[in-house]
Amino acid sequence: MECVICRNGTTSAGFDTLSFEKNGHLVVIRNVPGEVCDNCGHFYIDSVAALALQKKAKKAISDGADLEILQYS
Ligand SMILES: [Zn+2]
């Protein structure tokens, strides 16, 4: 699809590392699938992956981790 950030690139399937911070806890999730702009590098996460990520992050935080680094899959 056309990138809505730079309007000058197109996106293709790729991976990125995303992080969530809440109440002093930091959860980093690597190899998140989505679409990456070939021009500006903006990462678009798909909605299914976004939900799965939120679940993983909430679980890690409720388990009491101050810093958790996870793989998406
Ligand atoms: Zn772009």
N, CA, C, O and the ligand as a Tripos MOL2 file, in Angstrom:
@<TRIPOS>MOLECULE
protein
  293   291    74     0     0
PROTEIN
NO_CHARGES

@<TRIPOS>ATOM
      1 N           0.8480   -1.1990    0.0000 N.3       1 MET1
      2 CA          0.0000    0.0000    0.0000 C.3       1 MET1
      3 C           0.8790    1.2430    0.0000 C.2       1 MET1
      4 O           2.0790    1.1610    0.2630 O.2       1 MET1
      5 N           0.2790    2.3990   -0.2970 N.am      2 GLU2
      6 CA          1.0350    3.6470   -0.2900 C.3       2 GLU2
      7 C           1.2340    4.1060    1.1480 C.2       2 GLU2
      8 O           0.3230    4.0070    1.9700 O.2       2 GLU2
      9 N           2.4140    4.6010    1.4450 N.am      3 CYS3
     10 CA          2.7060    5.0660    2.8010 C.3       3 CYS3
     11 C           1.9620    6.3670    3.0880 C.2       3 CYS3
     12 O           2.0700    7.3200    2.3170 O.2       3 CYS3
     13 N           1.2050    6.4200    4.1920 N.am      4 VAL4
     14 CA          0.4510    7.6370    4.5230 C.3       4 VAL4
     15 C           1.3140    8.6670    5.2450 C.2       4 VAL4
     16 O           0.8940    9.8120    5.4150 O.2       4 VAL4
     17 N           2.5100    8.2770    5.6710 N.am      5 ILE5
     18 CA          3.3950    9.2100    6.3720 C.3       5 ILE5
     19 C           4.1520   10.0880    5.3710 C.2       5 ILE5
     20 O           4.0800   11.3150    5.4390 O.2       5 ILE5
     21 N           4.8700    9.4630    4.4520 N.am      6 CYS6
     22 CA          5.6810   10.2470    3.5110 C.3       6 CYS6
     23 C           4.9870   10.4090    2.1580 C.2       6 CYS6
     24 O           5.3910   11.2570    1.3630 O.2       6 CYS6
     25 N           3.9640    9.6220    1.8860 N.am      7 ARG7
     26 CA          3.2190    9.6560    0.6240 C.3       7 ARG7
     27 C           4.1330    9.4920   -0.5870 C.2       7 ARG7
     28 O           3.8040    9.9140   -1.6960 O.2       7 ARG7
     29 N           5.2480    8.8890   -0.3580 N.am      8 ASN8
     30 CA          6.2420    8.8090   -1.4200 C.3       8 ASN8
     31 C           6.8140    7.4090   -1.5280 C.2       8 ASN8
     32 O           7.6740    7.1450   -2.3680 O.2       8 ASN8
     33 N           6.3470    6.5310   -0.6940 N.am      9 GLY9
     34 CA          6.8770    5.1750   -0.6970 C.3       9 GLY9
     35 C           5.7630    4.1630   -0.7110 C.2       9 GLY9
     36 O           4.5950    4.5030   -0.5200 O.2       9 GLY9
     37 N           6.1220    2.9250   -0.9370 N.am     10 THR10
     38 CA          5.1550    1.8510   -0.8100 C.3      10 THR10
     39 C           5.6550    0.8890    0.2610 C.2      10 THR10
     40 O           6.8510    0.8050    0.5380 O.2      10 THR10
     41 N           4.7230    0.1780    0.8460 N.am     11 THR11
     42 CA          5.0870   -0.7040    1.9440 C.3      11 THR11
     43 C           5.1800   -2.1500    1.4760 C.2      11 THR11
     44 O           4.5040   -2.5630    0.5330 O.2      11 THR11
     45 N           6.0170   -2.8920    2.1440 N.am     12 SER12
     46 CA          6.0810   -4.3270    1.8920 C.3      12 SER12
     47 C           6.2540   -5.0330    3.2280 C.2      12 SER12
     48 O           6.6040   -4.4180    4.2360 O.2      12 SER12
     49 N           6.0040   -6.3300    3.2150 N.am     13 ALA13
     50 CA          6.0420   -7.0970    4.4550 C.3      13 ALA13
     51 C           7.4200   -7.0260    5.1040 C.2      13 ALA13
     52 O           8.4450   -7.1310    4.4310 O.2      13 ALA13
     53 N           7.4260   -6.8450    6.4180 N.am     14 GLY14
     54 CA          8.6880   -6.7720    7.1360 C.3      14 GLY14
     55 C           8.4710   -6.9800    8.6260 C.2      14 GLY14
     56 O           7.3800   -7.3310    9.0740 O.2      14 GLY14
     57 N           9.5340   -6.7560    9.3750 N.am     15 PHE15
     58 CA          9.4880   -6.9640   10.8190 C.3      15 PHE15
     59 C          10.0910   -5.7620   11.5320 C.2      15 PHE15
     60 O          10.9390   -5.0590   10.9820 O.2      15 PHE15
     61 N           9.6420   -5.5370   12.7600 N.am     16 ASP16
     62 CA         10.2250   -4.4590   13.5490 C.3      16 ASP16
     63 C          10.1980   -4.8500   15.0260 C.2      16 ASP16
     64 O           9.5620   -5.8290   15.4180 O.2      16 ASP16
     65 N          10.9000   -4.0640   15.8260 N.am     17 THR17
     66 CA         10.9060   -4.2500   17.2720 C.3      17 THR17
     67 C          10.0680   -3.1410   17.8870 C.2      17 THR17
     68 O          10.2880   -1.9630   17.6070 O.2      17 THR17
     69 N           9.1070   -3.5160   18.7270 N.am     18 LEU18
     70 CA          8.2430   -2.5230   19.3570 C.3      18 LEU18
     71 C           8.3790   -2.6160   20.8670 C.2      18 LEU18
     72 O           8.7100   -3.6740   21.4010 O.2      18 LEU18
     73 N           8.1260   -1.5130   21.5550 N.am     19 SER19
     74 CA          8.2010   -1.5450   23.0090 C.3      19 SER19
     75 C           6.9780   -0.8800   23.6270 C.2      19 SER19
     76 O           6.3730    0.0190   23.0410 O.2      19 SER19
     77 N           6.6340   -1.3380   24.8120 N.am     20 PHE20
     78 CA          5.5210   -0.7890   25.5920 C.3      20 PHE20
     79 C           6.0600   -0.4150   26.9590 C.2      20 PHE20
     80 O           6.8750   -1.1400   27.5320 O.2      20 PHE20
     81 N           5.6110    0.7060   27.4770 N.am     21 GLU21
     82 CA          6.0380    1.1060   28.8090 C.3      21 GLU21
     83 C           4.8040    1.4240   29.6340 C.2      21 GLU21
     84 O           3.9100    2.1400   29.1840 O.2      21 GLU21
     85 N           4.7620    0.8830   30.8480 N.am     22 LYS22
     86 CA          3.6150    1.1420   31.7140 C.3      22 LYS22
     87 C           4.0680    1.0480   33.1620 C.2      22 LYS22
     88 O           4.6840    0.0630   33.5680 O.2      22 LYS22
     89 N           3.7620    2.0650   33.9270 N.am     23 ASN23
     90 CA          4.0770    2.0750   35.3630 C.3      23 ASN23
     91 C           5.5170    1.6720   35.6510 C.2      23 ASN23
     92 O           5.7880    0.9570   36.6160 O.2      23 ASN23
     93 N           6.4320    2.1310   34.8180 N.am     24 GLY24
     94 CA          7.8420    1.8380   35.0610 C.3      24 GLY24
     95 C           8.3020    0.4870   34.5400 C.2      24 GLY24
     96 O           9.4770    0.1430   34.6720 O.2      24 GLY24
     97 N           7.3990   -0.2820   33.9530 N.am     25 HIS25
     98 CA          7.7700   -1.5600   33.3470 C.3      25 HIS25
     99 C           7.9640   -1.3550   31.8470 C.2      25 HIS25
    100 O           7.2160   -0.6200   31.2030 O.2      25 HIS25
    101 N           8.9710   -2.0110   31.3120 N.am     26 LEU26
    102 CA          9.2290   -1.8890   29.8880 C.3      26 LEU26
    103 C           9.2130   -3.2790   29.2590 C.2      26 LEU26
    104 O           9.9180   -4.1850   29.7020 O.2      26 LEU26
    105 N           8.4070   -3.4260   28.2360 N.am     27 VAL27
    106 CA          8.3440   -4.7040   27.5120 C.3      27 VAL27
    107 C           8.7450   -4.4400   26.0630 C.2      27 VAL27
    108 O           8.1540   -3.6000   25.3840 O.2      27 VAL27
    109 N           9.7480   -5.1640   25.6090 N.am     28 VAL28
    110 CA         10.2350   -5.0280   24.2410 C.3      28 VAL28
    111 C           9.8830   -6.3140   23.4940 C.2      28 VAL28
    112 O          10.1790   -7.4090   23.9720 O.2      28 VAL28
    113 N           9.2660   -6.1880   22.3520 N.am     29 ILE29
    114 CA          8.8780   -7.3740   21.5730 C.3      29 ILE29
    115 C           9.5240   -7.2860   20.1960 C.2      29 ILE29
    116 O           9.3230   -6.3320   19.4440 O.2      29 ILE29
    117 N          10.3020   -8.3100   19.8990 N.am     30 ARG30
    118 CA         11.0860   -8.3200   18.6630 C.3      30 ARG30
    119 C          10.3900   -9.1350   17.5840 C.2      30 ARG30
    120 O           9.5350   -9.9760   17.8630 O.2      30 ARG30
    121 N          10.7810   -8.8630   16.3440 N.am     31 ASN31
    122 CA         10.2680   -9.6220   15.1840 C.3      31 ASN31
    123 C           8.7560   -9.5520   15.0430 C.2      31 ASN31
    124 O           8.0930  -10.5520   14.7690 O.2      31 ASN31
    125 N           8.2240   -8.3480   15.2370 N.am     32 VAL32
    126 CA          6.7910   -8.1470   15.0660 C.3      32 VAL32
    127 C           6.4870   -8.0180   13.5700 C.2      32 VAL32
    128 O           7.1010   -7.2010   12.8840 O.2      32 VAL32
    129 N           5.5430   -8.8190   13.0610 N.am     33 PRO33
    130 CA          5.2570   -8.7480   11.6300 C.3      33 PRO33
    131 C           4.3820   -7.5510   11.2790 C.2      33 PRO33
    132 O           3.5140   -7.1580   12.0570 O.2      33 PRO33
    133 N           4.6120   -6.9850   10.1190 N.am     34 GLY34
    134 CA          3.8150   -5.8550    9.6560 C.3      34 GLY34
    135 C           4.2640   -5.4410    8.2770 C.2      34 GLY34
    136 O           4.7720   -6.2500    7.5000 O.2      34 GLY34
    137 N           4.0690   -4.1520    7.9790 N.am     35 GLU35
    138 CA          4.4680   -3.6040    6.6870 C.3      35 GLU35
    139 C           5.4270   -2.4480    6.9370 C.2      35 GLU35
    140 O           5.2200   -1.6400    7.8420 O.2      35 GLU35
    141 N           6.4730   -2.3780    6.1250 N.am     36 VAL36
    142 CA          7.4720   -1.3250    6.2800 C.3      36 VAL36
    143 C           7.5430   -0.4980    5.0040 C.2      36 VAL36
    144 O           7.5650   -1.0440    3.9010 O.2      36 VAL36
    145 N           7.5780    0.8350    5.1610 N.am     37 CYS37
    146 CA          7.6950    1.7360    4.0100 C.3      37 CYS37
    147 C           9.1160    1.6550    3.4590 C.2      37 CYS37
    148 O          10.0930    1.7060    4.2060 O.2      37 CYS37
    149 N           9.2090    1.5260    2.1270 N.am     38 ASP38
    150 CA         10.5450    1.4250    1.5260 C.3      38 ASP38
    151 C          11.2180    2.7840    1.3930 C.2      38 ASP38
    152 O          12.3890    2.8590    1.0190 O.2      38 ASP38
    153 N          10.4970    3.8530    1.6930 N.am     39 ASN39
    154 CA         11.0720    5.1970    1.5850 C.3      39 ASN39
    155 C          11.4660    5.7710    2.9490 C.2      39 ASN39
    156 O          12.6290    6.1170    3.1610 O.2      39 ASN39
    157 N          10.4970    5.8760    3.8820 N.am     40 CYS40
    158 CA         10.7860    6.5120    5.1680 C.3      40 CYS40
    159 C          11.0020    5.5020    6.2850 C.2      40 CYS40
    160 O          11.4760    5.8630    7.3620 O.2      40 CYS40
    161 N          10.6600    4.2360    6.0410 N.am     41 GLY41
    162 CA         10.8950    3.2130    7.0540 C.3      41 GLY41
    163 C           9.8020    3.1130    8.1000 C.2      41 GLY41
    164 O           9.9450    2.3670    9.0690 O.2      41 GLY41
    165 N           8.7030    3.8580    7.9230 N.am     42 HIS42
    166 CA          7.6140    3.7700    8.9050 C.3      42 HIS42
    167 C           7.0650    2.3470    8.9460 C.2      42 HIS42
    168 O           6.8900    1.7030    7.9120 O.2      42 HIS42
    169 N           6.7970    1.8690   10.1620 N.am     43 PHE43
    170 CA          6.3150    0.5070   10.3460 C.3      43 PHE43
    171 C           4.8260    0.5060   10.6360 C.2      43 PHE43
    172 O           4.3570    1.2180   11.5240 O.2      43 PHE43
    173 N           4.0880   -0.2960    9.8850 N.am     44 TYR44
    174 CA          2.6500   -0.4570   10.1100 C.3      44 TYR44
    175 C           2.4100   -1.8420   10.6730 C.2      44 TYR44
    176 O           2.6880   -2.8480   10.0200 O.2      44 TYR44
    177 N           1.8970   -1.8860   11.8770 N.am     45 ILE45
    178 CA          1.5900   -3.1890   12.4690 C.3      45 ILE45
    179 C           0.1800   -3.5830   12.0520 C.2      45 ILE45
    180 O          -0.6840   -2.7140   11.9360 O.2      45 ILE45
    181 N          -0.0740   -4.8580   11.8240 N.am     46 ASP46
    182 CA         -1.4490   -5.2230   11.4980 C.3      46 ASP46
    183 C          -2.2450   -5.4250   12.7860 C.2      46 ASP46
    184 O          -1.6810   -5.6610   13.8550 O.2      46 ASP46
    185 N          -3.5780   -5.3270   12.6580 N.am     47 SER47
    186 CA         -4.4200   -5.2540   13.8560 C.3      47 SER47
    187 C          -4.3710   -6.5500   14.6700 C.2      47 SER47
    188 O          -4.4610   -6.5150   15.8970 O.2      47 SER47
    189 N          -4.2300   -7.6820   13.9960 N.am     48 VAL48
    190 CA         -4.1480   -8.9540   14.7230 C.3      48 VAL48
    191 C          -2.8670   -8.9950   15.5640 C.2      48 VAL48
    192 O          -2.8880   -9.3880   16.7300 O.2      48 VAL48
    193 N          -1.7620   -8.5860   14.9550 N.am     49 ALA49
    194 CA         -0.4970   -8.5760   15.6780 C.3      49 ALA49
    195 C          -0.5370   -7.5690   16.8260 C.2      49 ALA49
    196 O           0.0230   -7.8220   17.8930 O.2      49 ALA49
    197 N          -1.2000   -6.4230   16.6100 N.am     50 ALA50
    198 CA         -1.2760   -5.3950   17.6570 C.3      50 ALA50
    199 C          -1.9890   -5.9350   18.8920 C.2      50 ALA50
    200 O          -1.5610   -5.6890   20.0200 O.2      50 ALA50
    201 N          -3.0760   -6.6700   18.6770 N.am     51 LEU51
    202 CA         -3.8070   -7.2460   19.8100 C.3      51 LEU51
    203 C          -2.9650   -8.2780   20.5450 C.2      51 LEU51
    204 O          -2.9290   -8.3020   21.7750 O.2      51 LEU51
    205 N          -2.2860   -9.1320   19.7800 N.am     52 ALA52
    206 CA         -1.4460  -10.1540   20.3890 C.3      52 ALA52
    207 C          -0.3290   -9.5170   21.2110 C.2      52 ALA52
    208 O           0.0340  -10.0130   22.2780 O.2      52 ALA52
    209 N           0.2100   -8.4140   20.6990 N.am     53 LEU53
    210 CA          1.2820   -7.7130   21.3980 C.3      53 LEU53
    211 C           0.8190   -7.1410   22.7190 C.2      53 LEU53
    212 O           1.5010   -7.2510   23.7380 O.2      53 LEU53
    213 N          -0.3770   -6.5160   22.6830 N.am     54 GLN54
    214 CA         -0.9110   -5.9270   23.9160 C.3      54 GLN54
    215 C          -1.1000   -6.9940   24.9780 C.2      54 GLN54
    216 O          -0.8160   -6.7710   26.1550 O.2      54 GLN54
    217 N          -1.5860   -8.1640   24.5510 N.am     55 LYS55
    218 CA         -1.7690   -9.2710   25.4820 C.3      55 LYS55
    219 C          -0.4410   -9.6920   26.0970 C.2      55 LYS55
    220 O          -0.3300   -9.8570   27.3120 O.2      55 LYS55
    221 N           0.5730   -9.8660   25.2330 N.am     56 LYS56
    222 CA          1.8880  -10.2900   25.7110 C.3      56 LYS56
    223 C           2.4650   -9.2640   26.6810 C.2      56 LYS56
    224 O           3.0160   -9.6170   27.7240 O.2      56 LYS56
    225 N           2.3280   -7.9800   26.3180 N.am     57 ALA57
    226 CA          2.8910   -6.9240   27.1560 C.3      57 ALA57
    227 C           2.1930   -6.8840   28.5100 C.2      57 ALA57
    228 O           2.8440   -6.7610   29.5470 O.2      57 ALA57
    229 N           0.8580   -6.9890   28.4940 N.am     58 LYS58
    230 CA          0.1040   -6.9520   29.7560 C.3      58 LYS58
    231 C           0.4760   -8.1220   30.6450 C.2      58 LYS58
    232 O           0.6170   -7.9730   31.8590 O.2      58 LYS58
    233 N           0.6350   -9.3020   30.0250 N.am     59 LYS59
    234 CA          0.9830  -10.4800   30.8080 C.3      59 LYS59
    235 C           2.3560  -10.3080   31.4530 C.2      59 LYS59
    236 O           2.5350  -10.5940   32.6370 O.2      59 LYS59
    237 N           3.3250   -9.8360   30.6600 N.am     60 ALA60
    238 CA          4.6810   -9.6580   31.1960 C.3      60 ALA60
    239 C           4.6680   -8.6660   32.3550 C.2      60 ALA60
    240 O           5.3610   -8.8590   33.3540 O.2      60 ALA60
    241 N           3.8660   -7.5930   32.2120 N.am     61 ILE61
    242 CA          3.8070   -6.5720   33.2640 C.3      61 ILE61
    243 C           3.1140   -7.1390   34.5080 C.2      61 ILE61
    244 O           3.5430   -6.8880   35.6340 O.2      61 ILE61
    245 N           2.0440   -7.9030   34.2950 N.am     62 SER62
    246 CA          1.3420   -8.4550   35.4660 C.3      62 SER62
    247 C           2.1650   -9.5460   36.1430 C.2      62 SER62
    248 O           1.9550   -9.8400   37.3200 O.2      62 SER62
    249 N           3.1080  -10.1520   35.4040 N.am     63 ASP63
    250 CA          4.0330  -11.1060   36.0180 C.3      63 ASP63
    251 C           5.1210  -10.4000   36.8260 C.2      63 ASP63
    252 O           5.9020  -11.0410   37.5290 O.2      63 ASP63
    253 N           5.1620   -9.0530   36.7150 N.am     64 GLY64
    254 CA          6.0630   -8.2830   37.5470 C.3      64 GLY64
    255 C           7.4270   -7.9930   36.9430 C.2      64 GLY64
    256 O           8.3490   -7.5890   37.6520 O.2      64 GLY64
    257 N           7.5600   -8.1950   35.6370 N.am     65 ALA65
    258 CA          8.8570   -7.9310   35.0060 C.3      65 ALA65
    259 C           9.1100   -6.4270   34.9150 C.2      65 ALA65
    260 O           8.2320   -5.6790   34.4860 O.2      65 ALA65
    261 N          10.3050   -5.9780   35.3140 N.am     66 ASP66
    262 CA         10.6870   -4.5740   35.1090 C.3      66 ASP66
    263 C          11.0900   -4.3530   33.6640 C.2      66 ASP66
    264 O          10.7770   -3.3290   33.0570 O.2      66 ASP66
    265 N          11.7920   -5.3420   33.1310 N.am     67 LEU67
    266 CA         12.2080   -5.2820   31.7330 C.3      67 LEU67
    267 C          12.0840   -6.6670   31.1450 C.2      67 LEU67
    268 O          12.6850   -7.6200   31.6410 O.2      67 LEU67
    269 N          11.3080   -6.7760   30.0940 N.am     68 GLU68
    270 CA         11.0980   -8.0780   29.4740 C.3      68 GLU68
    271 C          11.3490   -7.9080   27.9750 C.2      68 GLU68
    272 O          10.8080   -7.0000   27.3440 O.2      68 GLU68
    273 N          12.1750   -8.7890   27.4160 N.am     69 ILE69
    274 CA         12.4030   -8.7720   25.9690 C.3      69 ILE69
    275 C          11.8890  -10.0860   25.4140 C.2      69 ILE69
    276 O          12.3820  -11.1590   25.7640 O.2      69 ILE69
    277 N          10.9010   -9.9920   24.5500 N.am     70 LEU70
    278 CA         10.2120  -11.1770   24.0260 C.3      70 LEU70
    279 C          10.3590  -11.2420   22.5140 C.2      70 LEU70
    280 O          10.5820  -10.2280   21.8530 O.2      70 LEU70
    281 N          10.2320  -12.4470   21.9780 N.am     71 GLN71
    282 CA         10.0740  -12.6250   20.5400 C.3      71 GLN71
    283 C           8.5910  -12.6590   20.2530 C.2      71 GLN71
    284 O           7.8130  -13.1840   21.0480 O.2      71 GLN71
    285 N           8.1930  -12.1000   19.1160 N.am     72 TYR72
    286 CA          6.7720  -12.0890   18.7990 C.3      72 TYR72
    287 C           6.1930  -13.4860   18.6950 C.2      72 TYR72
    288 O           5.1320  -13.7660   19.2530 O.2      72 TYR72
    289 N           6.8870  -14.3660   17.9810 N.am     73 SER73
    290 CA          6.3110  -15.6890   17.7140 C.3      73 SER73
    291 C           6.6120  -16.6610   18.8400 C.2      73 SER73
    292 O           6.2030  -17.8210   18.7810 O.2      73 SER73
    293 ZN          6.9100    6.3330    4.0580 Zn       74 ZN74
@<TRIPOS>BOND
     1     1     2 1
     2     2     3 1
     3     3     4 2
     4     3     5 am
     5     5     6 1
     6     6     7 1
     7     7     8 2
     8     7     9 am
     9     9    10 1
    10    10    11 1
    11    11    12 2
    12    11    13 am
    13    13    14 1
    14    14    15 1
    15    15    16 2
    16    15    17 am
    17    17    18 1
    18    18    19 1
    19    19    20 2
    20    19    21 am
    21    21    22 1
    22    22    23 1
    23    23    24 2
    24    23    25 am
    25    25    26 1
    26    26    27 1
    27    27    28 2
    28    27    29 am
    29    29    30 1
    30    30    31 1
    31    31    32 2
    32    31    33 am
    33    33    34 1
    34    34    35 1
    35    35    36 2
    36    35    37 am
    37    37    38 1
    38    38    39 1
    39    39    40 2
    40    39    41 am
    41    41    42 1
    42    42    43 1
    43    43    44 2
    44    43    45 am
    45    45    46 1
    46    46    47 1
    47    47    48 2
    48    47    49 am
    49    49    50 1
    50    50    51 1
    51    51    52 2
    52    51    53 am
    53    53    54 1
    54    54    55 1
    55    55    56 2
    56    55    57 am
    57    57    58 1
    58    58    59 1
    59    59    60 2
    60    59    61 am
    61    61    62 1
    62    62    63 1
    63    63    64 2
    64    63    65 am
    65    65    66 1
    66    66    67 1
    67    67    68 2
    68    67    69 am
    69    69    70 1
    70    70    71 1
    71    71    72 2
    72    71    73 am
    73    73    74 1
    74    74    75 1
    75    75    76 2
    76    75    77 am
    77    77    78 1
    78    78    79 1
    79    79    80 2
    80    79    81 am
    81    81    82 1
    82    82    83 1
    83    83    84 2
    84    83    85 am
    85    85    86 1
    86    86    87 1
    87    87    88 2
    88    87    89 am
    89    89    90 1
    90    90    91 1
    91    91    92 2
    92    91    93 am
    93    93    94 1
    94    94    95 1
    95    95    96 2
    96    95    97 am
    97    97    98 1
    98    98    99 1
    99    99   100 2
   100    99   101 am
   101   101   102 1
   102   102   103 1
   103   103   104 2
   104   103   105 am
   105   105   106 1
   106   106   107 1
   107   107   108 2
   108   107   109 am
   109   109   110 1
   110   110   111 1
   111   111   112 2
   112   111   113 am
   113   113   114 1
   114   114   115 1
   115   115   116 2
   116   115   117 am
   117   117   118 1
   118   118   119 1
   119   119   120 2
   120   119   121 am
   121   121   122 1
   122   122   123 1
   123   123   124 2
   124   123   125 am
   125   125   126 1
   126   126   127 1
   127   127   128 2
   128   127   129 am
   129   129   130 1
   130   130   131 1
   131   131   132 2
   132   131   133 am
   133   133   134 1
   134   134   135 1
   135   135   136 2
   136   135   137 am
   137   137   138 1
   138   138   139 1
   139   139   140 2
   140   139   141 am
   141   141   142 1
   142   142   143 1
   143   143   144 2
   144   143   145 am
   145   145   146 1
   146   146   147 1
   147   147   148 2
   148   147   149 am
   149   149   150 1
   150   150   151 1
   151   151   152 2
   152   151   153 am
   153   153   154 1
   154   154   155 1
   155   155   156 2
   156   155   157 am
   157   157   158 1
   158   158   159 1
   159   159   160 2
   160   159   161 am
   161   161   162 1
   162   162   163 1
   163   163   164 2
   164   163   165 am
   165   165   166 1
   166   166   167 1
   167   167   168 2
   168   167   169 am
   169   169   170 1
   170   170   171 1
   171   171   172 2
   172   171   173 am
   173   173   174 1
   174   174   175 1
   175   175   176 2
   176   175   177 am
   177   177   178 1
   178   178   179 1
   179   179   180 2
   180   179   181 am
   181   181   182 1
   182   182   183 1
   183   183   184 2
   184   183   185 am
   185   185   186 1
   186   186   187 1
   187   187   188 2
   188   187   189 am
   189   189   190 1
   190   190   191 1
   191   191   192 2
   192   191   193 am
   193   193   194 1
   194   194   195 1
   195   195   196 2
   196   195   197 am
   197   197   198 1
   198   198   199 1
   199   199   200 2
   200   199   201 am
   201   201   202 1
   202   202   203 1
   203   203   204 2
   204   203   205 am
   205   205   206 1
   206   206   207 1
   207   207   208 2
   208   207   209 am
   209   209   210 1
   210   210   211 1
   211   211   212 2
   212   211   213 am
   213   213   214 1
   214   214   215 1
   215   215   216 2
   216   215   217 am
   217   217   218 1
   218   218   219 1
   219   219   220 2
   220   219   221 am
   221   221   222 1
   222   222   223 1
   223   223   224 2
   224   223   225 am
   225   225   226 1
   226   226   227 1
   227   227   228 2
   228   227   229 am
   229   229   230 1
   230   230   231 1
   231   231   232 2
   232   231   233 am
   233   233   234 1
   234   234   235 1
   235   235   236 2
   236   235   237 am
   237   237   238 1
   238   238   239 1
   239   239   240 2
   240   239   241 am
   241   241   242 1
   242   242   243 1
   243   243   244 2
   244   243   245 am
   245   245   246 1
   246   246   247 1
   247   247   248 2
   248   247   249 am
   249   249   250 1
   250   250   251 1
   251   251   252 2
   252   251   253 am
   253   253   254 1
   254   254   255 1
   255   255   256 2
   256   255   257 am
   257   257   258 1
   258   258   259 1
   259   259   260 2
   260   259   261 am
   261   261   262 1
   262   262   263 1
   263   263   264 2
   264   263   265 am
   265   265   266 1
   266   266   267 1
   267   267   268 2
   268   267   269 am
   269   269   270 1
   270   270   271 1
   271   271   272 2
   272   271   273 am
   273   273   274 1
   274   274   275 1
   275   275   276 2
   276   275   277 am
   277   277   278 1
   278   278   279 1
   279   279   280 2
   280   279   281 am
   281   281   282 1
   282   282   283 1
   283   283   284 2
   284   283   285 am
   285   285   286 1
   286   286   287 1
   287   287   288 2
   288   287   289 am
   289   289   290 1
   290   290   291 1
   291   291   292 2
@<TRIPOS>SUBSTRUCTURE
     1 MET1         2 RESIDUE 1 A MET
     2 GLU2         6 RESIDUE 1 A GLU
     3 CYS3        10 RESIDUE 1 A CYS
     4 VAL4        14 RESIDUE 1 A VAL
     5 ILE5        18 RESIDUE 1 A ILE
     6 CYS6        22 RESIDUE 1 A CYS
     7 ARG7        26 RESIDUE 1 A ARG
     8 ASN8        30 RESIDUE 1 A ASN
     9 GLY9        34 RESIDUE 1 A GLY
    10 THR10       38 RESIDUE 1 A THR
    11 THR11       42 RESIDUE 1 A THR
    12 SER12       46 RESIDUE 1 A SER
    13 ALA13       50 RESIDUE 1 A ALA
    14 GLY14       54 RESIDUE 1 A GLY
    15 PHE15       58 RESIDUE 1 A PHE
    16 ASP16       62 RESIDUE 1 A ASP
    17 THR17       66 RESIDUE 1 A THR
    18 LEU18       70 RESIDUE 1 A LEU
    19 SER19       74 RESIDUE 1 A SER
    20 PHE20       78 RESIDUE 1 A PHE
    21 GLU21       82 RESIDUE 1 A GLU
    22 LYS22       86 RESIDUE 1 A LYS
    23 ASN23       90 RESIDUE 1 A ASN
    24 GLY24       94 RESIDUE 1 A GLY
    25 HIS25       98 RESIDUE 1 A HIS
    26 LEU26      102 RESIDUE 1 A LEU
    27 VAL27      106 RESIDUE 1 A VAL
    28 VAL28      110 RESIDUE 1 A VAL
    29 ILE29      114 RESIDUE 1 A ILE
    30 ARG30      118 RESIDUE 1 A ARG
    31 ASN31      122 RESIDUE 1 A ASN
    32 VAL32      126 RESIDUE 1 A VAL
    33 PRO33      130 RESIDUE 1 A PRO
    34 GLY34      134 RESIDUE 1 A GLY
    35 GLU35      138 RESIDUE 1 A GLU
    36 VAL36      142 RESIDUE 1 A VAL
    37 CYS37      146 RESIDUE 1 A CYS
    38 ASP38      150 RESIDUE 1 A ASP
    39 ASN39      154 RESIDUE 1 A ASN
    40 CYS40      158 RESIDUE 1 A CYS
    41 GLY41      162 RESIDUE 1 A GLY
    42 HIS42      166 RESIDUE 1 A HIS
    43 PHE43      170 RESIDUE 1 A PHE
    44 TYR44      174 RESIDUE 1 A TYR
    45 ILE45      178 RESIDUE 1 A ILE
    46 ASP46      182 RESIDUE 1 A ASP
    47 SER47      186 RESIDUE 1 A SER
    48 VAL48      190 RESIDUE 1 A VAL
    49 ALA49      194 RESIDUE 1 A ALA
    50 ALA50      198 RESIDUE 1 A ALA
    51 LEU51      202 RESIDUE 1 A LEU
    52 ALA52      206 RESIDUE 1 A ALA
    53 LEU53      210 RESIDUE 1 A LEU
    54 GLN54      214 RESIDUE 1 A GLN
    55 LYS55      218 RESIDUE 1 A LYS
    56 LYS56      222 RESIDUE 1 A LYS
    57 ALA57      226 RESIDUE 1 A ALA
    58 LYS58      230 RESIDUE 1 A LYS
    59 LYS59      234 RESIDUE 1 A LYS
    60 ALA60      238 RESIDUE 1 A ALA
    61 ILE61      242 RESIDUE 1 A ILE
    62 SER62      246 RESIDUE 1 A SER
    63 ASP63      250 RESIDUE 1 A ASP
    64 GLY64      254 RESIDUE 1 A GLY
    65 ALA65      258 RESIDUE 1 A ALA
    66 ASP66      262 RESIDUE 1 A ASP
    67 LEU67      266 RESIDUE 1 A LEU
    68 GLU68      270 RESIDUE 1 A GLU
    69 ILE69      274 RESIDUE 1 A ILE
    70 LEU70      278 RESIDUE 1 A LEU
    71 GLN71      282 RESIDUE 1 A GLN
    72 TYR72      286 RESIDUE 1 A TYR
    73 SER73      290 RESIDUE 1 A SER
    74 ZN74       293 GROUP 0 **** ****
